[in-house]
Amino acid sequence: MKWTFRLSDLYLIKKESLAMTLLCWGMFIAFLGSLNPWFLWPIGKHYIIPASLLVVGAMLIAHSMKEDNIFTRNDFLIPILALLVFIVYERLSISANINGYIVQIFRLTVFYALFRLNNDRLRRVMDFICRLMGLLLIVSLAGHVAYLIGIPLPGRNVEFDEWYSYINHYLFLLDDRNLFTIFPRFNSYFLEPSHIGQACAFLLMSQWGKWRRWYNLTLLATVFLTFSLAAYVYLTAIVFFNQWTAMKHMFRNVIIVVVLLAAAVTTVFTYNGGDNLVHDLIMLRLEMEDDGTLAGDNRVTGQFQADYDNYIESSDILFGRKFEAVEFGNAGYHVFFYDHGIVGILLIFLFYYLSMMYTPNKRALVSVLILTLLYFWATAFMLWENIFFPLYAAAYLATPGKKPESPAPLSPVKT
């Protein structure tokens, strides 16, 4: 067999590798920046600008490639138009200035690149994000454990906006509200335990069948140590939905999961007479109050609830009413509905559906949309990249009965 080597072959391989590297780093910065880690506070919401510049670089290199173009999907038009409509509506509903619109152009660029990726490239991007998040979190977890066992760590007082104050131990943030807690919840580098907990849970949904890998075990440990009720609910739902999506030994596996959950709950209520962290931080929030609501369903303050009750009886419910944050503690669907009205809710869910409707696995689509509803109810930061990226990937990468592929290297470049 005659073997020939052309310099152009090496050139094309290098261009594909460079384009994938730029793409993966751009997507990672977008994902990480949406979580507000302390080391990105100086640039705030402008994290999307360097992320999009890297993505644009990848697109320009890919455009010059005669073969093996990275951005090959052609069904991107409807999803990107749906996103554009929602962004314009959302900017109008909050009376954003011109800078707000300019920043959203960079976000549109990143989402456009995401919608152009085929499943193989999408999987490589998500694996890259998971590995880097695992690397960051395992270092942060080590610092958190060191603090728990009494090792002195350097730190300084820091604040974010007017609502958050911490001691920044560099490897993790310690919320001032947890200074005298024996076992503080794990914040890592981020604002709230629930933020990183839910992001890790959704990443794990896109990594089904690969949870034994070190970086996914790190994500799983992070979920547990945040003691976030929302993250626990998402993770439990993800286990059931992924079994249903895979359609393989579902009944047997669901029985196993139910037994394990029952054993865990029994242990929580009986260990040390119920005086333990999981019982105090999770189970007590699931108790029913006298008014019929859950103890953990405290996503709004009393003042905002009064404004909300007035709002739903007004004509503003169609397009929303400007929300003024005058006190800390308001989140979830109440705030989104107050800000954007019925039209805003319809547009954001239309965008989610239209962006994922091309998946051949309709069970995965249903699962992701239900998870989206759960997230919307509790938090509702619907365009955060740390939420949308893994949910979008979970919809397209779920394949019934498929065995997980072998682990990929840390580099986004194929070898």
NUDONU-777793 format. One record per atom (N, C-alpha, C): x, y, z; residue in three letters. Coordinates in pm, whole numbers, plus 50000, padded with zeros to 5 digits. Example, Ala and Ser with C-alpha at 12.3 -4.5 7.8 and 13.67 -1.06 7.14 Angstrom:
BEGIN
513194943150780Ala512304955050780Ala513204967050780Ala512854977550708Ser513674989450714Ser512905000350787Ser
//
This chain:
BEGIN
500854988150000Met500005000050000Met500885012450000Met500565021649911Lys501365033749898Lys500885044149998Lys501815049450072Trp501485059550173Trp502115072650133Trp501355083150131Thr501885096250095Thr501605106050206Thr502475115350222Phe502325125750326Phe502315139250258Phe501285147150289Arg501195160650236Arg501245170650352Arg502005181250330Leu502125191450433Leu500775197350468Leu499865198150371Ser498525203750395Ser497725195450494Ser498005182150500Asp497305173650597Asp497635178150739Asp498925180350765Leu499345184950896Leu498765198650928Leu498695207050825Tyr498165220550842Tyr496685220150880Tyr495915211350815Leu494485210150845Leu494265204650986Leu495065194951025Ile494935189451159Ile495195200151263Ile496215208351241Lys496535218951337Lys495415229251344Lys494815232451232Lys493735242251232Lys492505236851306Lys492185224151284Glu491055218151354Glu491315217851504Glu492545214451541Ser492895213851683Ser492835227751746Ser493345237551676Leu493315251151730Leu491885256251743Leu491075253551643Ala489675258051647Ala488935251451763Ala489135238351784Met488455231551895Met488955236652030Met490235239652038Thr490785244852163Thr490175258352197Thr490125267352099Leu489525280452122Leu488045279152158Leu487345270252088Leu485925268152115Leu485695263252256Leu486435253052296Cys486245247252429Cys486545257352540Cys487625264952523Trp487935274952625Trp486905286052627Trp486405290052510Gly485365300252507Gly484105295552577Gly483675283352550Met482485277952615Met482695276252765Met483895272252803Phe484185270652945Phe484135283953019Phe484715294452959Ile484685307653023Ile483245312553036Ile482415310252933Ala481005314052941Ala480305306553054Ala480555293553064Phe479955285253170Phe480415290053306Phe481725291653323Leu482275295353452Leu481865309453491Leu481915318853396Gly481585332653427Gly480165334353475Gly479245326353423Ser477845327553465Ser477645323153610Ser478625316353668Leu478565312353808Leu479145322853903Leu479695333653848Asn480265344553928Asn481335340054027Asn482405333253983Pro483495330154076Pro484205342954118Pro484775342954238Trp485335355454292Trp486435361154204Trp487185352754135Phe488295357954055Phe487835364153923Phe486535363253891Leu485985370053774Leu485075381853812Leu484995384953942Trp484165396253983Trp484575409453917Trp485885412053896Pro486245424953836Pro485625427453699Pro485315416953622Ile484715419353490Ile483215417253491Ile482665412053600Gly481225410853615Gly480565403253500Gly479475408753449Lys478735402253342Lys479445402953207Lys480565409853202His481305410853076His482155398553048His482055388153133Tyr482765375753104Tyr482405370252967Tyr481195373552919Ile480735368152792Ile481525373952675Ile482195385452696Ile482955391552586Ile484205383452552Ile485125380452648Pro486255371952611Pro485825358052567Pro484745352952626Ala484255339752583Ala483855340052437Ala483105350452396Ser482645351152257Ser483795353852161Ser484805361252205Leu485955363852118Leu486705350952087Leu486845342352185Leu487475329352161Leu486615320952066Leu485315321352085Val484405313851998Val484455319151856Val484495332451841Val484595338351708Val485895334151641Val486985333851719Gly488255329051665Gly488145314851613Gly487455306451689Ala487255292551645Ala486425292051517Ala485405300551508Met484555300551388Met485315305551265Met486175315551282Leu486955320751170Leu487935310251118Leu488585303151209Ile489515292551168Ile488765281351100Ile487615277551159Ala486825266751100Ala486325270450961Ala485975283150942His485475287550811His486535286250702His487805287350742Ser488885286450643Ser489275272050612Ser488675262450683Met489015248450664Met488195242550550Met488845235850458Lys488155229750345Lys487455216850387Lys487995210350488Glu487425197750535Glu487295198050687Glu486445189250737Asp486315187250882Asp485945200150956Asp485025207750899Asn484555219850966Asn483885216151098Asn484135224251200Ile483585221351333Ile482085224251340Ile481665234951276Phe480285239751288Phe479485234851168Phe478835223251184Thr478215216551071Thr476705215551078Thr476095218451193Arg474645217251203Arg473975228751129Arg472905225651058Asn472215235650978Asn470825239151031Asn470435233151144Asp469105235751199Asp469155245851314Asp470035255651299Phe470265265451405Phe469365277751394Phe468755279951280Leu468075292751255Leu466905295051350Leu466035285151365Ile464865286851452Ile465275289151598Ile466205281051654Pro466625283551793Pro467245297451813Pro468095301751720Ile468765314651741Ile467775326151726Ile466785324751637Leu465755335151624Leu464885335551749Leu464565323751805Ala463775323351929Ala464525330052043Ala465845327652050Leu466655334152153Leu466695349152131Leu466855353452006Leu466905367751976Leu465605374652017Leu464475368451987Val463185374252024Val463075375752176Val463465365152249Phe463375366052395Phe464315376752449Phe465535377352399Ile466505387152450Ile465995401352427Ile465485404252307Val464975417652279Val463805420752373Val462905411152389Tyr461755413252479Tyr462235415352623Tyr463175406952665Glu463675407852803Glu464375421152828Glu465155426052730Arg465825439052744Arg464795450352751Arg463765449452669Leu462725459652670Leu461945459652802Leu461685447752855Ser460855446752975Ser461555452153099Ser462895452553097Ile463625458153211Ile464215471753179Ile463825477253063Ser464285490553021Ser465805491453020Ser466445481752957Ala467905481352951Ala468455492552862Ala469655497152894Asn470305507252810Asn471035500552694Asn471695508552613Ile472345503252493Ile473425493252526Ile474125495252639Asn475175485752680Asn474605471852704Asn473385471352758Gly472755458452781Gly472515450852652Gly472135458052547Tyr471915451652417Tyr473245447052356Tyr474295455052372Ile475585451552314Ile476125438652376Ile476015437652509Val476495425552577Val475735413252526Val474455414752499Gln473655403452453Gln474055398752312Gln474655407552233Ile475165403452102Ile476265392952120Ile477125395052219Phe478185385252248Phe477565372052294Phe476505372852376Arg475845360552420Arg475225353052302Arg474615360352211Leu474045354052092Leu475115346852011Leu476305352552004Thr477405346151931Thr477775332651991Thr477865332252124Val478215319652192Val477125309252170Val475865313152184Phe474765303652165Phe474675299052019Phe474945308151926Tyr474965304351785Tyr475995293351760Tyr477185294851817Ala478225284551801Ala477765271351861Ala477115272051977Leu476625259852041Leu475625252651951Leu474725260151889Phe473685254151804Phe474245248451674Phe475475252251637Arg476065247351513Arg476885234551533Arg477025230051657Leu477855218351686Leu477085205451665Leu477715195651598Asn477115182451593Asn477335175451727Asn476735163951745Asn476755157351876Asn478165153551921Asn479015149551826Asp480375145651864Asp481145157651919Asp481055169151850Arg481745181251898Arg481115186352026Arg479795185452037Leu479105189652159Leu479565181252278Leu479715168152256Arg480185159452363Arg481595163152407Arg482455166352311Arg483825170052345Arg483875183052424Arg483035192552388Val482975205152462Val482495202852605Val481445194852623Met480915192552756Met481885184452841Met482565174652781Asp483565167152856Asp484695176352902Asp485075185752816Phe486125195352852Phe485675203952970Phe484455208952964Ile483925217153074Ile483885209053204Ile483425196753195Cys483325188353315Cys484705185353374Cys485685182653289Arg487025179853341Arg487645192053408Arg487495203753345Leu488065215753406Leu487325219653534Leu485995218253534Met485245220853656Met485645211053766Met485845198453728Gly486295188553825Gly487645192253883Gly488555197253798Leu489875201353845Leu489795213153941Leu489005223253904Leu488835234853993Leu488205230854126Leu487205222154120Leu486455218654239Leu487215209454332Leu488055200654275Ile488795191654364Ile489825199454445Ile490375210054386Val491295218754460Val490515226454567Val489345231354529Ser488505238754624Ser488035229854739Ser487645217554705Leu487225208154809Leu488355205354907Leu489575204154856Ala490715201754943Ala490905213355041Ala490735225754993Gly490825237255081Gly489705237355184Gly488505233755143His487365233355234His487575223055344His488065211355306Val488335200855405Val489445205155500Val490475211655447Ala491555216655532Ala491025226555636Ala490105235055594Tyr489495244555688Tyr488695237155796Tyr487965226755755Leu487115219455849Leu487925212355957Leu489115207655921Ile489925200356020Ile490845209756098Ile490715222756076Gly491415232456159Gly492725237756106Gly493055234955982Ile494295240255924Ile494095255055894Ile494945263955947Pro494765278355922Pro495045281755775Pro494165289555716Leu494285293355575Leu494255308555563Leu495005313955468Pro494945328455448Pro493565332555399Pro493175344755431Gly491855349355388Gly491725364355407Gly490745370155339Arg490455384355353Arg488965386655336Arg488475397355392Asn487055400655380Asn486755406155241Asn485695401155180Val485285405855047Val483765407155044Val483285415354950Glu481845417154932Glu481515416554784Glu480315411854755Phe479805411754618Phe478475419054618Phe478385429854540Asp477215438554543Asp476955442954687Asp475725444754723Glu475395448754860Glu474795437354940Glu474665425554878Trp473945414654941Trp474855403955000Trp476075402654948Tyr476935391454987Tyr478215396555053Tyr478615389955161Ser479905392655225Ser480505379355270Ser481825378255251Tyr482515365555275Tyr483895368155334Tyr484475357155383Ile485935356355399Ile486435348255280Ile487255354455199Asn487775347755080Asn489055340355118Asn488955327055128His490125318755154His490795314455025His490455320954915Tyr491055319054782Tyr490665305654720Tyr490755294854794Leu490295281954743Leu488795280254759Leu488195288154844Phe486745287754864Phe486315300454936Phe485045303754922Leu484455315054993Leu483705309855116Leu483875316555227Leu483135313255349Leu482155324555377Leu480875321755358Asp479825331755379Asp479845336255525Asp479735349355546Asp479745354655683Asp478635348755769Asp477545344455705Arg476455338355781Arg476825324655835Arg477935319055785Asn478365305655828Asn479645305955911Asn480025317855959Leu481295319056031Leu481335310356155Leu480215308956221Phe480185301556348Phe479485288056333Phe479395283456209Thr478825270256183Thr479935259856188Thr479665248756257Ile480685238356270Ile481015232256135Ile480015230056052Phe480225224155921Phe479535233055817Phe480205243655771Pro479555252755675Pro479315246055541Pro478265250555474Arg477975245455339Arg479085249655244Arg479285241555142Phe480395243555048Phe479995253454939Phe480635265154938Asn480415275154835Asn481355273754717Asn482505267754741Ser483615268054647Ser483965282654616Ser484195286054491Tyr484585299754456Tyr483365308554428Tyr482165303654452Phe480965309654395Phe480075316054501Phe479045323154455Leu478225331354545Leu477425323154644Leu476785312454596Glu475905304654682Glu476125289854660Glu475945281754766Pro476045267154748Pro475065261954644Pro473865267854639Ser472865262954545Ser473305265254400Ser474035275954373His474475278754236His475385267754184His476415264554260Ile477345254454212Ile476735240454224Ile475855238454323Gly475215225454337Gly474335221954220Gly473505231454176Gln472615228654063Gln473395227653932Gln474455235653916Ala475275234753795Ala475925221053784Ala476435215953896Cys477055202653895Cys476025191753867Cys474835193153924Ala473785183253900Ala473435182553752Ala473275194053688Phe472915194253546Phe474075189253459Phe475315192153499Leu476455186553427Leu476425171353432Leu476075165953548Leu476015151353562Leu474935145453474Leu473865152953449Met472825147953359Met473385146153218Met474285154853177Ser474885153653044Ser475995143253041Ser476355137753158Gln477455128153168Gln476955114153208Gln475695111353182Trp475125098653224Trp475905086953165Trp476215077053249Gly477005065553206Gly478495067553230Gly478895079653275Lys480305082653297Lys480555088253437Lys479655085353531Trp479765091353663Trp480945086053743Trp481545074853702Arg482665069353779Arg483985076153748Arg484005084753651Arg485235091953621Arg485525102153730Arg486815104953751Trp487215112953867Trp486555126653869Trp486425132953754Tyr485865146453754Tyr484375146253782Tyr483675135753739Asn482255134853771Asn482015131053916Asn482905123053973Leu482825120354117Leu483035133054198Leu483915141754147Thr484115154654213Thr482865163154205Thr482205163254089Leu480935170554075Leu479895165054171Leu479845151754184Leu478875145354272Leu479155148954418Leu480425148754458Ala480785152654595Ala480415167154622Ala480595175754522Thr480235189854537Thr478745191354563Thr477925184054488Val476475184754508Val476135181354654Val476705170654705Phe476365166354840Phe476835176354945Phe478025182154928Leu478575190955031Leu477985204955027Leu477235208354922Thr476545221254923Thr475325221055013Thr474825209155045Phe473595207655124Phe472485216355066Phe472415216654933Ser471395224454863Ser470185215654836Ser469045219354891Leu467825211654871Leu467485210954722Leu467615222254651Ala467305222354508Ala468215212754432Ala469515213054461Ala470445204154391Ala470135189554420Ala469745186454544Tyr469375172754578Tyr468145168254500Tyr467165177154490Val465945173754414Val466285171554268Val467105180354209Tyr467485178754068Tyr468225165554047Tyr469165162454136Leu469955150254119Leu469075137954128Leu468135137854222Thr467215126554234Thr466375125054107Thr465845136254058Ala465055135853935Ala465895131353817Ala467145135753811Ile468035132053700Ile468265117053697Ile468445111053814Val468645096453819Val467445089253759Val466245093353797Phe465045086953743Phe464885089753595Phe465075102153554Phe464885105753413Phe465895098853323Phe467125097853369Asn468145091353286Asn467875076353271Asn467325070253374Gln466935056253362Gln465795054853261Gln464845063953267Trp463715063653175Trp464175066353032Trp465105075653016Thr465615079052883Thr466395067552822Thr467215060852904Ala468035049952853Ala467215037652816Ala466055035752882Met465165024452853Met465885011052865Met466775009952962Lys467544997652978Lys467544993853126Lys466954982053159His466864977253298His466234988053387His465274995353332Met464745006853404Met464065002753534Met463184992853528Phe462424988953646Phe463354984453758Phe464334975953723Arg465274971153825Arg466064982753886Arg466544991853802Asn467365002853850Asn466555012653933Asn465305014953895Val464455024053972Val464195018254111Val463965005254117Ile463774998754248Ile465005000554335Ile466174998854274Ile467425000554349Ile467535014854401Ile467225024654315Val467305038654355Val466335041654469Val465105036454459Val464105038854564Val464565032954696Val465105020854692Val465605014454814Val466735022654876Val467665027354791Leu468785035354841Leu468295048454902Leu467325054954836Leu466775067354890Leu466085064955024Leu465315054155031Ala464635050855156Ala465635048255268Ala466715041055234Ala467755038355334Ala468435051255378Ala468675060355282Ala469325072955315Ala468455081455407Ala467165082255375Val466235090255457Val466135084355597Val466045071055607Thr465975064555737Thr467225067455819Thr468375066955753Thr469635069755822Thr469675084055873Thr469225093455791Val469245107555828Val468385110055952Val467215103555961Phe466315105856073Phe466715098256199Phe467545088156184Thr467905080156300Thr469335082656350Thr470235086756260Tyr471645088756301Tyr471735100056404Tyr472315097156516Asn472505106856624Asn471175113056667Asn470135104856662Gly468815109756703Gly468245120456613Gly468705120856489Gly468245131156395Gly469005144056404Gly469995144856493Asp470785156956509Asp472005156056418Asp471795158856290Asn472885158356193Asn472625168656083Asn473645171056003Leu473585181955906Leu472505180055800Leu472405167955744Val471445165655637Val470025167555690Val469775162655811His468445164355870His468115179155889His469095186855943Asp468835200755976Asp468755209655852Asp469595206855752Leu469675215655635Leu468765211355521Leu468375198755517Ile467565193855405Ile466185189255452Ile466135179555542Met464865173355578Met463905183155645Met464425191755731Leu463535201255798Leu462905210855699Leu463555213155586Arg463005222155484Arg461895215355404Arg461745202155420Leu460685194855350Leu459435193155436Leu459485198255558Glu458315197155645Glu457235206955600Glu455975203255623Met454835211555583Met454495221355694Met454365234055654Glu453985244355750Glu452455244155772Glu452005252255869Asp450585252755900Asp449755258155784Asp450355266755701Asp449615272455589Asp449635263655464Asp450205251455476Gly450205242155365Gly451395243255273Gly452365252055303Thr453555253555220Thr454735246155283Thr455735243155199Leu456935236755250Leu457785246755326Leu458455241955431Ala459325250755508Ala460455256255421Ala460895248355321Gly461985252855235Gly461545261355119Gly460235263355106Asp459735271454995Asp459715286155036Asp460925291655056Asn461055305355106Asn461855313755008Asn461415313954882Arg462165320554777Arg461865335454767Arg460865340354840Val460545354654836Val460345359654977Val460545372854993Thr460335379155123Thr458885383555137Thr458515387155259Gly457145391355283Gly456775403955206Gly457715413355198Gln457415425755127Gln457185423154978Gln458055414954919Phe457875411954776Phe456575404154753Phe456235395054844Gln455015387254829Gln453785396454825Gln453825406954906Ala452715416454905Ala452635423754771Ala453805427754718Asp453825434154586Asp453365424454478Asp453765411854492Tyr453405401654394Tyr451895399054394Tyr451305398554512Asp449855396454522Asp449095407754453Asp449605419954467Asn448985431354398Asn449195430354247Asn450375425654209Tyr450735424754067Tyr449845414953991Tyr449575403254049Ile448815393053976Ile447345396853960Ile446905407054031Glu445545411854015Glu445465423953922Glu446605427753865Ser446655439553779Ser446765435353632Ser446675445253544Ser446825442753399Ser448275441053358Ser449215442853451Asp450645441753419Asp451085427353397Asp450255417753432Ile450705403753426Ile451015399253284Ile450525406353184Leu450785402253045Leu452235404853007Leu452735416853034Phe454095420452994Phe455045422653111Phe454555421853232Gly455425423153348Gly455525437253401Gly456175438453515Arg456365451153584Arg457805451653632Arg458425463253625Lys459845464453662Lys460045460653808Lys460975451353832Phe461265446553967Phe462405454654027Phe462195460354143Glu463225467854214Glu463715459554332Glu464995455754330Ala465545447654437Ala465895456654555Ala465035456954655Val465265465454773Val465655457254895Val465545443954884Glu465955435254994Glu466405421854937Glu467215415055015Phe467805402354970Phe466835390854997Phe466825381054906Gly466075368854933Gly464975365754836Gly464915372754722Asn463865370154625Asn464425363054502Asn463825351854467Ala464275344154351Ala463155335154306Ala463385328354194Gly462415318754147Gly461435324554047Gly460385316754020Tyr459435320453916Tyr458685333253950Tyr458505336254080His457815348554118His458505360654056His459825361454072Val460565372954023Val460545373553871Val460745362053807Phe460735361653660Phe459355366153607Phe458305360853665Phe456955364253622Phe456675379053646Phe457115384153761Tyr456925398253794Tyr457645407053693Tyr458845403253655Asp459675411153564Asp459195410453419Asp458795398553373His458585396353230His457165392353192His456325389553289Gly454935386653259Gly454695373353189Gly453455371253150Ile453075358653082Ile453815357252950Ile453955368152877Val454655367652748Val456095362952766Val456755368052868Gly458135363952895Gly458255349252924Gly457325343753003Ile457345329453034Ile457145321152908Ile456185325152826Leu455935317852701Leu457155318352609Leu457805329752600Leu458955331152510Leu460145323052557Leu460415322752687Ile461595315352734Ile461395300352719Ile460185295352746Phe459955281052730Phe459855277252582Phe459395286352500Leu459415283852356Leu460845282752306Leu461715291252358Phe463125290452320Phe463735277152363Phe463495272952487Tyr464035260152534Tyr463545248652445Tyr462255248752417Tyr461715237752336Tyr462285238052194Tyr462295249552129Leu462745250451991Leu464245247251978Leu465015250152080Ser466455247352073Ser466765232552090Ser465845224952149Met466095210852177Met465185201352100Met464295206652018Met463265198351955Met463825189051848Met465045191251804Tyr465615182851698Tyr466245169851751Tyr466265168051882Thr466845155751935Thr466005143651892Thr466635132751849Pro465875120851813Pro465305113551933Pro465845116452052Asn465385109752173Asn464365118652244Asn463095116352215Lys462055124752270Lys461895123052421Lys462285111552473Arg462255109952619Arg463255119352684Arg464415121052620Ala465395130352673Ala464855144552670Ala464145148152563Leu463545161352552Leu462545163652664Leu461655154152688Val460665155552794Val461355156752930Val462375148452953Ser463095148853080Ser463725162453104Ser464385167753003Val465055180653017Val464035191853040Val462915191452971Leu461905201852988Leu461285201453128Leu461125189453183Ile460605188453321Ile461635194053419Ile462925190653398Leu463975196353483Leu464005211453470Leu463765216453349Thr463715230853328Thr462595237153407Thr461435230753410Leu460315235753490Leu460665236053639Leu461315225553688Leu461725225253828Leu462695236653859Leu463655238753770Tyr464625249353790Tyr463945263153783Tyr463025264653687Phe462305277353674Phe461525280453801Phe460905270453858Trp460125272353981Trp461015277454094Trp462225271854106Ala463065274854222Ala463975286954201Ala464495288654079Thr465555298554059Thr465305307853940Thr465095302153822Ala464645309653703Ala465655319153644Ala466965316253656Phe467955323653578Phe468165315953447Phe467255317753355Met467085308453246Met468185308953139Met468885320053127Leu469935321053026Leu471345319753084Leu471435316153210Trp472755313153263Trp473365301453186Trp474565303553138Glu475215292853059Glu475445280353142Glu475655281753273Asn475885269853356Asn474635261453371Asn473495266953332Ile472235259453334Ile471895254453194Ile471895263553097Phe471425259852964Phe472375250152894Phe473675252152902Phe474625243552831Phe474425228752864Phe474455224952994Pro474315210553024Pro472935205052993Pro471875213053011Leu470535208252978Leu470405206052828Leu470925215252749Tyr470915213852603Tyr471695201352562Tyr472865199452622Ala473675187652590Ala472975174852631Ala472315174952747Ala471605162852793Ala470515158852696Ala469865168752634Ala468785165652539Ala469325158852414Ala470515162852370Tyr471035157652243Tyr471975145652259Tyr472615144452373Leu473625133952388Leu473075121052447Leu471835121152494Ala471245109052549Ala470895099552435Ala471445087452441Thr471175077352339Thr470725064552407Thr469535059552380Pro469025047552448Pro469955035652432Pro470315029652546Gly471065017252543Gly472505018252501Gly473005030352480Lys474385031752433Lys475345031252550Lys476405023652535Lys477425022852638Lys478265035552634Lys478725040352749Pro479535052452749Pro480865049952680Pro481325060352609Glu482595058952540Glu483745059452638Glu484935055752591Ser486095055752678Ser486465069852714Ser487145071952831Pro487465085452876Pro488315092752774Pro488045105852760Ala488815114252671Ala489885121652751Ala490965126152684Pro492005133452755Pro491525147252793Pro492295154152881Leu491925167352927Leu491905177252813Leu492815175652717Ser492835184552602Ser491585182552518Ser491015193552463Pro489845192052377Pro490195186652240Pro491475184852212Val491915180252081Val491915165152076Val491375159651970Lys491385145151953Lys492815140451927Lys493115128651980Thr494425122951954Thr494255109951880Thr
//
